[in-house]
Amino acid sequence: MLDANHPKGKIIPDVFHMYLTEGGFEGLKLLRGDLFAIFQFNDAPKNMNIADMQDKHRVYPGDGILPLPQILKDLKASGFQDVYR
């Protein structure tokens, strides 16, 4: 987003891919909520090797092992307000 050099550039975090890259979720606390276009939520399955996971293995939020409650708290603390209902 930053390299695009566009004044309205946004990012689309995806917690499943964040998990697959093993980068963690702590960096979300460093971002302002207005930088997110949307926020993609899926969960990662239990009892599966991370190296074997692919997009087809996504599970519904809450059915897997990701720390979604903490991620939601961090998202709220960032000021993100564009949640579609």
Contacts in CASP RR format, 6 or more apart in sequence:
PFRMAT RR
TARGET T0000
AUTHOR 0000-0000-0000
METHOD contacts of the structure
MODEL  1
MLDANHPKGKIIPDVFHMYLTEGGFEGLKLLRGDLFAIFQFNDAPKNMNI
ADMQDKHRVYPGDGILPLPQILKDLKASGFQDVYR
1 9 0 8 1.000
1 10 0 8 1.000
1 11 0 8 1.000
1 35 0 8 1.000
9 37 0 8 1.000
10 35 0 8 1.000
10 36 0 8 1.000
10 37 0 8 1.000
11 31 0 8 1.000
11 35 0 8 1.000
11 36 0 8 1.000
11 37 0 8 1.000
12 36 0 8 1.000
12 37 0 8 1.000
12 38 0 8 1.000
12 39 0 8 1.000
12 40 0 8 1.000
13 28 0 8 1.000
13 36 0 8 1.000
13 39 0 8 1.000
13 40 0 8 1.000
14 40 0 8 1.000
14 42 0 8 1.000
15 25 0 8 1.000
15 40 0 8 1.000
15 41 0 8 1.000
15 42 0 8 1.000
15 43 0 8 1.000
15 66 0 8 1.000
15 68 0 8 1.000
15 71 0 8 1.000
16 40 0 8 1.000
16 42 0 8 1.000
16 43 0 8 1.000
16 44 0 8 1.000
16 55 0 8 1.000
16 58 0 8 1.000
16 66 0 8 1.000
18 24 0 8 1.000
18 25 0 8 1.000
19 44 0 8 1.000
19 50 0 8 1.000
19 66 0 8 1.000
20 44 0 8 1.000
20 50 0 8 1.000
20 53 0 8 1.000
22 50 0 8 1.000
25 67 0 8 1.000
25 70 0 8 1.000
25 71 0 8 1.000
25 74 0 8 1.000
28 71 0 8 1.000
28 74 0 8 1.000
28 75 0 8 1.000
28 78 0 8 1.000
29 74 0 8 1.000
29 77 0 8 1.000
29 78 0 8 1.000
31 78 0 8 1.000
32 78 0 8 1.000
32 79 0 8 1.000
33 75 0 8 1.000
33 78 0 8 1.000
33 79 0 8 1.000
33 80 0 8 1.000
33 81 0 8 1.000
34 79 0 8 1.000
34 80 0 8 1.000
36 75 0 8 1.000
36 78 0 8 1.000
36 80 0 8 1.000
36 82 0 8 1.000
37 82 0 8 1.000
38 82 0 8 1.000
38 84 0 8 1.000
39 75 0 8 1.000
39 80 0 8 1.000
41 61 0 8 1.000
41 68 0 8 1.000
42 58 0 8 1.000
42 59 0 8 1.000
42 60 0 8 1.000
42 61 0 8 1.000
43 58 0 8 1.000
43 59 0 8 1.000
43 60 0 8 1.000
43 61 0 8 1.000
43 62 0 8 1.000
43 63 0 8 1.000
43 64 0 8 1.000
43 65 0 8 1.000
43 66 0 8 1.000
43 68 0 8 1.000
44 50 0 8 1.000
44 53 0 8 1.000
44 57 0 8 1.000
44 58 0 8 1.000
44 59 0 8 1.000
44 64 0 8 1.000
44 65 0 8 1.000
44 66 0 8 1.000
45 53 0 8 1.000
45 57 0 8 1.000
45 59 0 8 1.000
45 63 0 8 1.000
45 64 0 8 1.000
45 65 0 8 1.000
46 64 0 8 1.000
46 65 0 8 1.000
48 57 0 8 1.000
61 68 0 8 1.000
62 68 0 8 1.000
END
